[in-house]
Amino acid sequence: MLSNTVVLGYTLVMRVAIYARVSRDDGKQDTENQLHELREFCQRSGWTVVHEYIDRASGKSSDRPQFKRLFQDASKRKFHLVLFWALDRFSREGVLETLNHLRDLSTWSVGWRSYTEQFFDSAGPFKDAVISIMASLAKIEREKISDRTKAGLRRARREGKALGRPRVEVDVLKVRGMQQKGLGLRGIAQETGWSLSSIMRALKADRAGVV
């Protein structure tokens, strides 16, 4: 468990960020129950709470204002530890994304801890086992996503659907005419909305006599 430490006679106080979240912002849910116990826990541990990050949004996306600010501040080492009520209050994006979030914190030497789940503790005895299990589950999750993608592609091919980006038809004669007026390829791309790479491919194919 992370705690205050003494270095050369000075006590280094653990600086903690609290993260709390509820799913809705309709007044029917609030974070006060979470916050009350998290604050008391920090007080009992002798930790200093430097900031509380509170979101009222679904945990299925990382596009949460306070969640993003939490990570911005973590990258600047504004605190030593992130404390949250439970892992599903921190993130419900799936094993892979949640694992990546925890790894980001560890990369910045910021610890993390779930108040209600003692095994989710970056300094706890089960850390390596938990990370290993999450990594294995993340691998399975990636494989399932890959399998679903491949199955979707195979079905699309069977049904004769075109895959990938739609092919852009570039009018080579128009391009040539614009070049004769002194426009460069970048200018032509801006004027026509065709990408520079599509124009260059079309000109190359035209020179090679490819239809």
N, C-alpha and C positions, 0 to 999 in steps of 0.2 A: 504494500500500500504506500502510495506517495505521502510524504509528510514534510513538515518543516525540517530543515537541516542546519547544522552549525558548521561554519567554515571560518577558520582563523579567528574564532571567538565571536563571530557575527552570526546571528540567526537569519537564515534566508527564509522568508515567509512564502508559503505556497500561494501563488496568485492564481485564482480560479475564475473561469468563465462558466456561467450557468446557461444552459440552453433548455428552453421549455417550448412546447408546441401543443396546440389543440387544432382539430381539423376544420372547425367552422368559426366564422366571425359573425355570429348571429346573436350573441349574448347568452346562448344556452350552454356554452362551454366556456370555462376560463382556466387559466393556468395557475391560479392562486394556490390550489392544493399542492400542486407539484412544487411551486416555488417556496412555499412555507417550509416543507420538509427538507428541500435541498439547501436552503439558507441555514436551517438549524444544524444540518449535518456538517456544513462548512464551519460553522461556529464551534461545534464540538471538536472538530479536527484541528482547530487553530488556523484555518485557512482564511485568506482574504478574498472576498468576492470583488473582482474588479469591474465586472460588467455582467448584465443579464440580457440575453438575446431571446426575444419572445416572438414567435410567429403564430399567426392564426390562419393556417393554410394546410392543404393536404401534404403529407410527407412523401407522396409518390413522385415528387419532382424536387430537384435541388434549386429550382427557381423560386426561392423564398427569400425575401429581402434580408431578414435578420440572419438566416442561415448563410447567405453569401457574405454578409458583413463579418460573421464569425470566422469564416475561413480567411478573409482578407486580413483580419487582425491576428489570426493564428500564424499566418505567414510572416508577420512582423514580430512574432514572439511577445505579444502583449500580455500573455498569461502562460502559465505552465501546464494547466489542466482544463479540459472541458468536462463538465459534469452534467449529465442529463438523467431524467427520471427512468427511462427505459429505452432500449435500442430502437423500438418502433416509434418513439417520440422524436428520436434523432433523425431517422430515415426509414422510409418504407419503399425505397426504390428498387429493392431486390438485393440479393446477396452480393453480386458483383459490384454494383455502385456503392453500396454501403461499405464494403471492404476497401474500395478505393478511397473513400472519404477518410476512413480510419488510418489508412496508410499515408495519406497526405499529412495528417496531423503528426504522425510518427516521424515523417521526413523532416518536419519543422521542429522536432524535439518537443512536441506538445503532447502531453498524455491525455487519456480519455477514460471515462468511467461511467458505468450505468449504476445508478443508486439502488435500483430494485433487483439487479442481476449481477451478483458479485463476481461471476466468472467473466463478465465483460469489463475488464480492468487492464489497462496497458501496463500496469506495474504489478498485477496480480500473479499468483502461482500458475493459473490456468491460461495465461496469455498465449503462449506458443501453441497450446492445444486448440484453443478457440480460433486463432488465426489460421491454423492448418485446416481445421474443419471448414471454416468459411471459404478458404481458398479452394478446397475440394468442391464445395457446393457451387462456388462461382464458376469453376471449370465446367461442371455439369450444366449450369445455366447457360454458359456460352455455347456449349455443344447443342443444347436444345434449340437455342435461337438459330444456330447455323443449320440444324436439321430442318427447322420450319422454313427457313429461307430457301434452302435447296429444294424442298418439297414444293414450295410455291413456284419456283422457277420451272421445275419439271412440269407442273400442271399448266403453267402459262405456255410452255412450248407445245404441249399436247393439244392445247386449245388454239394454237396458231397465233398467239398474241406476240406482238413485237416487244422485245426486251431492250432495256437500256434507254438512253435518251433518244428522242426522235431525231432523225437525221435532218440537218439543216440544208435546204437546197439553195445554193449560192448561184446567182445569175452572173456567170463569168463575163458575158458581153457587157453587162452593166458595170462590172468592176473595171474592165478594160477601158470603157468609156470614161469612167471617173479618173482613172490613172492618166489618160490623155489630157484631162483638164488640170493635171498637176497635183491631184490628191494622192497622198501616200496611203499605204494599207491601213494604218491606224486611223487615219481620217475617214477612210471608206467604212471601216468597222463602226465608227461612231455615227456616221451618217445613215447607214443601213440597218444597224442593229445586229448584223452578223458578227460572229466572233472572229477575231483575228486568225485563230487557228483554222476555222472553217474556210475562210477566204484563201488562206495559203494552201490548204489541201486541195481546194477546187482549182486553183491556178496550176498547181503541180500536176493534177490529174489531167487538166486541159492540155498542158504542154506535152504530157506523155501520150495523149490521144486516147485516154481512158474515158469511156462513156458512163 
